[in-house]
Amino acid sequence: MLTVLNATDTDAALIWAAGDGRAFIANRDETNTVITGQTNGISSADNAHDILDPLGGFVADGSVNVYARALSGKNVIIDAIPGAMFWAPSPVQAAVQIAELGLATEANQTTQIGVAGNTNTILGSPAQDGTVSLVNTTLGAPAQDGSVIALPGGIFATGVPLYSKPSVFASRSNLSVPAASTRTIGPGTVGQIGYEVGFTVSGSASGHPFVTVTMTWVDSVTGLLVAEEIWVLPAGSVNGLTYYGTGPTKGDTLTVSIANNDPTTALTVSCVIATNSRLYTRDDWRQQNIDTVIGFTNPNADQLMNLLAFTQPTIAAGNNITRLLPLYAGRVFITAQSNNAPGVVTISALDPNFPTVTPPIYENTIGNGLGNGINAGIDLPRCPCTIFLSNTGTGSSIFQATVTIEEYLP
């Protein structure tokens, strides 16, 4: 529906009425601006109006009246298109607008061509300077060297390697962390998108043989704490326990703190922390080997093949066993069964923030006899966990439990 806004009108014209539904309001004039508002008294001198540029438009939802008024001393055509969400000027209208605004006149283009001609006269045609000519003379035209010439063939033959540019953030060897104390690395600057860590923790602590590693990420410009991850790593008493981890960086400044959770015995930590341009989607730290952790019994495990635990003990009536799982944070699948007695299976977290308790993160009853076991998927936290099997029956029974990593979920 077209409305002509007369330049001599002192009142705005009603373009679209409230209650008429949705419409697209378009200014079909190539060069003249109009103002719009919700009353017929709008003017360019108040703040109750909006600008509708030439060949511009907007959607009116029908909740209020829409008035429009010409400002330029020239009649302007406004189009209200019922139900429309979009309108665009035709190529002809766009060309007319460019011409009427003087952006593509013959004189204008002649001037531009003259400038280009002067450039060609000074630098040569096509425009170039003496150094380009010299490079072409020396290396061949177009300018290139031997490595550039060989590059296409090399790409097809070998592929394009990822340039990760690893950089060592920090390295510590046999760092002694006293009992109930903390050692700090950093703060230091981080300028790449990924990180990799390697930790080896050793010692004969018997109270709480764990260190807590805290990665603190800060934005140096604002001082804001961007992210913080906490990992609890058990100490191996014979050869030490080794952990490898990867993840995305979060801020440009990193501080790493290493806290000994044992109240009486020092622990030894060696570590390398590096940054690189590899793309990691989550923080993933994993235990690489099996060693004795004082106060705990290890299950059979092959964590490098995603088998965190397999145990098959014979448990007498009323008794139980506990096994320490290798460190892994993420989704795992647990199965447990008993051949001759009911029981209970519990997965608990060893969090140093709760030194007197082991918070259970999963618990279920195992039925009596094969085929009455349990199968469940659970999420492990960033600290060591234990699996506990208890015989609640009246006779001895073989219990079997398996914990595997579920990293192949779609």
N, C-alpha and C positions, 0 to 999 in steps of 0.2 A: 504494500500500500504506500504510494508516493505522496509526500507532502512537500509543497513548495514554501520555503521560509522567505517571506518578503523582507528585503533589507530595510524597508521603512517602518516595519511593525515595531511598536514599543513593547508589546507583550509577547511572551513565548507561545508557540503553538503546541497543542497537545498532539504528541506523536503516537503514544501507546497508552491505553487506559488500564488502570489497576483492575484485575479480575479478568482480563482478556487472554490470559495464558502467556506462554513464552513467545518471544519474537527476537529476531536479530535486527538491531537498529544500525543502518549503514549511512554514512555520509558519501553520496555519489559525486560530490564536487571534487575536481582534481586539485584545486589550489586554495579553497576557502575553508576556514575553520568555523565551527559552530560551538555553542555551549549548550549543555543539557542540565536538567535538574528536575525537581519534583513539584515545582510550582510555576505559574505563568509569569511570576514577577522576577525571575532570575536575571542577573546582569553581570557583566564582566567586572563590576566594581565590588561584588560581594564574594563571600566564601562558600556560597550555597550552590555552586555550579561545578560541572566537570567539562573538560575539553574533549571535543570529538574532532580529531584531525581529518584532513582531506583523505578520502578513500579509506577511512578507518571505520570501526564499528565496535559494537559490544552487544552482549546478550541481556535482554530485559526479561526478568522472570515473572512479570505480571503482578508482583506484590504491591507496586506503587505506580503512580502516574509518571509518565516520562514526557517532559516538555523540552522543546529545542528552540533556539533563537540564532539568527544569522548575525554576524558581527562585522563583516567585511564591506558593507555597502553594496553587496551583490546578492541577488536571489540565489538560494542554495536548495538543492533537492535532497530530502531525507527519505530513505526507504525503510519501512517496517515490514520485515519478512516473517509472517506468522509461523511459529514452530521451528524456525531455523536455529542452528547453533553456530553457524559459521558462514561467512561470505568473503570473497576476495575479488578485487578488481580484475577486469580482463586485461590481457597484454596491451590492447589498444588504449585503455584508460591509463595504464602505467606509462606508456610511451607519451601520451598527451601530457601527463603530469610532468614528466622529465623535460619535455619541450617547453611547456609554459613556464617552468621555473628557470629556464635558461641554462640547463645543465648540459645540453647537447646541441647548441647552436652552431651554425657554420663558422662564425667568427671564433667561438670558443675552441672548436676542434682544430681550426687553422693555427691558432696560437700554440696548442699542444703539439701539433705536428712540427711546428717550427722549433720548439724546444728540443724535441727528439732529434731533429736534423742537426742542431748544434752539437748535441751529445755525440752523434755519430761522427761529425766532422772532427771533434777534438780527440775522441778515443778510438775512432775506427768503426767500421760497420761490419758485423754487429758490434755494439759498444764494448770496448775492452781497453785495458791499459797495457803499457809496455811489459809489465811483469807477466801478464797472462801470455803475451806473445812469446816471451822468453821461455816460460814453462813449456809451452807447446813445442817450441823449437828444440828444447833439451830433451823432453820426455815423450814427445809425440803428441799429435792432436787427435782427440781431446787429451788434455793434460792427464797423465797417469804414470805410475811407476810399475816396476815389475810385480810387486805384491798385489797391486790392484788388478793387473792383467791376469795373474794366476788365481785370484780369488774365486771367480765363478766356477772354474773347474774344481777347485778344492772343496767348495761347498757341496757340489753334487757328489763328490767322491767320499767326503767324510762327514757331511752334515754340519750344522752350526752349533758349536759348543756353547753352553751357558757360562757366561763370565761372572763367576760368583764373587771374586775378589775377597777371599777370607782375610780377616784382620784379627789379631790376638788382642782381646780386651784386657785380660789378666792371666797370669800363670803363677801358681804357688806349688812348691814342692815340700812335702813333709812339714806342713804348717801345724804346729802344736796348738791345740785349743784347750786351755785349762778347764778343769771341772767347773761347771756352772758359769762359764764365761762365754764371751762372744768375740769373734774376730771379724773385722769389716774390710771389704775390698771396695775401693771407690769412695765417693762418686766419680764416674768417668763418662766421657762423651760417647754416645752411640749414634752412628750415622748410616746404618744399613738395616734392611728389613727383616733379617733373620738372625738367630743366635744358635750356637751349639755349645754344650758344656760336657765336661768329663770330670767326675769326682771319684776319688778312692778314699774310703774312710776305714781306719783301722784302730784297734785298741782293745783292751781287756776289761772294759767297764762292765760291771755286773748289775748296777742299779737300773739305769736307763741308758743303755748303750746306743744312743741315737744322736745325730746332729740335725739341727733344723737349719735349712738353707732358705733364706728369704731374698727374693729378687724384687727390688723396688725400682719402679720406673717413674721418672718425673719429667715434666716439660720444663725446660730451662727458662723459657720466656715468661710463662705465667707462674711457675713455681708449683703448679698443680700436680698432685699425685695421680698419675695416669692409671697405673695398675700395680698389683703386688701379688706375687705367687709364693706360696710356702710349700717346701718339700721336706719330708722327714726321712733321713737316710740312716739305716742301721749300720753299725760298725762291725766289721769282720775281725775276729780275734786271732786268726792264723795268718792269712795272706791279705786280708782286707777285702772289702766289698767295693766293686766298681760300678759306677752308674754313668750312662750316657743320656743326654737330653737335647732336644731341639725345640724351637718354638719361634713365634713372631716377636719382634721387638715392639714395644708399646710407646716409649717416650725417647727423648734424645739424651737422657742422663740415667745411668744405671748405678745402683748401689747393691752389693751382695754382702749379706751378713751370714756368718756361720756360727751357730750357737751350740755348745755342748750341753746336752740335757742331763748328763750324769753328774750327780752331786759330789762325787769323790775322786773320779779318775779322769785324767787328761786323755783326749783322743787326737789322732793325727789325721790330717786332711791334705791331700794333694789335689789340685784342680787346674783345669785349663778352661777359660771362657773366651769364646771367639764370636765375632759377628761376620755376616756374609750377606750376599744378595740372593740367597735361596729363598723360596717361598714356602713357609710352613703355615698351616692353618690352625694348629693348636699346640699347646705345650705338652710334650710327650717325653717323660723321663722314664728310663727302665733300668732295672738291675741286670748286670751282665754276667755275673758268676755266682756261685754258691760258696759260702764260707760259714764257719761257726760263729753264731751270735750268742754270747754268753747269756744263759737263762732261757734259751729257746731251742726247739728241735725243728730241723728242716724237713719238709716233705720230699718225696721224689719230685723233681722238677726239670723241665727243659724250656726255660722261659724264652730262649732265642727262637724256639719253634711255637711260641704262644701257649705252651702248656705250663701254667703257673704251679700246679700241684696235682699229684696223684698219690694217694695214701690208702693203704689197705690193712689196717691194724686189726688184731683180735682184741676185743675189749670185754673184760669181765663185767658181770652184772653190777650195776651201780658205779662203774668207773668211767673215766673219760680220757681223751688225749687232746693235745693242742699242737698245731703245726704253724710255723711262721711262713707266710707267703712271700715270694720275691716281690719287690716293689713294682707296682704298675697302677696307674690312675686311669680309669676308664671302664668300659663295659666288659663284663666277664659273664661266663655261663657256668653254673655249678650243678653237678649231679651228685646225689648221695643216696646210698641204700645199705640195707643190712640183711643178712641171710637168715637170721634166727632170733632177732629180738628187736623191739621198737627202740627208738632213740631220738636224739635231738642234734641238729646241726646249727652252728652259729658262726657267722662271720663278724669279727669285731675289729675296730680301728684302734691302733696304738698311737694315740694323739698325746704328745707331751703336755698339752694344755689341760689334760685330764689324767694326772699322774697316778691317781688312786683307783681309777676305773678304766675299763675298756669298753667304750660305747659300742653296742651291737648295731650293725647296719643291715643284718639279715638273720632271721631265725625261723626254723620250721621243724615240724615233727616228721621223723622217718618211720614209715610203717614197718610192721613185722613181716619179713620175708621178701625175697626178690620179686620185683614188679610192683612193690609198694613204696618205692623211693621217691625222691623229689627231684625236680628239674626247674631251675629258675635263672633268670637273667638279673644281675645286680650291677651297680656302679661302685667301683672302689675309689676312695679318696686319695689324696697325695701324701699318704703316710703308709707305713707297713701295716698289714692286717694279718690276723690269725684265723685259722679255721679250727673250730672246736667240735668234737664228736663225743656224744655222751650215750652210754647204754642205760636205758631206763627200764629194761626188762629184768627177768629173773634168772636168765642164763647167759653164758658167754656167747658172743657172736662176732663174725667178721663184718666189719664196716668198710665201706668203700666210698671214697669221695674224689671228685675230679674238678679242677677249676681251669678253664681255658679262656683265652682272650678272644673277644668278639670284635675284631677290627675290620671284618669284611661285611658289615651290615651295609645295605644299599643306602 
